Amino acid sequence: MARFAANLTYLFTEMPMLQRFVAARRAGFKGVEILFPYDLAVKELASAAQAAGIEFVLMNTPPPNWAGGPRGFAAEPGNETRFRGDFDRALRFAKALKVQHIHVMAGKGEGELARRTFVENLKWACTRDPQTSLTIEPMARADMPGYFLDSFDLAAEVLDEVGAPNLGLQFDVYQAQMIHGDALAVWQHHAARVRHIQISDCPDRNEPRQGTIDFPELLRAIDASGYGGWVGAEYSPRTSTEAGLHWLQMV
């Protein structure tokens, strides 16, 4: 049975961030994600999660200038020093907040040099703290032009090349549907590599069961695979968050 985590960057935005933890718990979520938690004090975030009785599941790198700025530097040749400084800061946040997974964002790049840079940076990050779980997530270039990691097949190749036990695949259903056209087929091919799942419908990235993806079938396949991790609700509500939460009873 899936365990759902609310992505507080997208959900419950009708209220300040520190109030969203309790709102998510009251709505039935047992975990939360925050894409970039760096603008708030670690102690305040940790206290909010503890008070709500909710687990902190996922956060992203990198911290600086994330609002409208670059989405990662891990695959950018020449930015190795910046990536590593960013990663160390993210690691400090994650450990203080007891975050289960850090999503390492590739950033823009193409070609063999970008690939080698990505692989070497990931190898370095994986050895920085072997007990910390890291993920990589393919992104559709329609949404993020120039993003290096633009297919799940490429992600699988990178994971094999890095070969680290604390690095896995982040399976975003929306991205799988956008990139490959069949999220279920992508899941069936790559399920063994998946460490974390995120859901939203396609093509508008709204609540599940509002678009083209057959979520009951997909979630049955996920359950049948024996996946025991979290499923993050990372979508933009059509109206208010609470008005759209009926999907939790339908999946």
Secondary structure, 3 states (H helix, E strand, C coil): CCEEEEECCCCCCCCCHHHHHHHHHHCCCCEEECCCHHHCCHHHHHHHHHHHCCEEEEEECCCCCCCCCCCECCCCCCCHHHHHHHHHHHHHHHHHHCCCEEECCECECCHHHHHHHHHHHHHHHHHHCCCCEEEECCCCCCCCCCECCCCHHHHHHHHHHHCCCCEEEEEEHHHHHHHHCCHHHHHHHHHHHEEEEEECCCCCCCCCCCCCCCHHHHHHHHHHCCCCCEEEECCCCCCCCHHHCCHHHHC
